Amino acid sequence: MKKIISRFFIFTVTTLLFLASVTAASACYFSSYQPEVPEALRK
């Protein structure tokens, strides 16, 4: 029984770490986009 719980715990942690890294990578990609400021707004 302990072996099943241990494998389930390892699987859960691995899945959550994967989801966290995917989410962080996509958030960093979109936040790095900085469009050019129009000249009318620079004044």
Residue pairs with C-beta under 8 A, 6 or more apart in sequence:
none
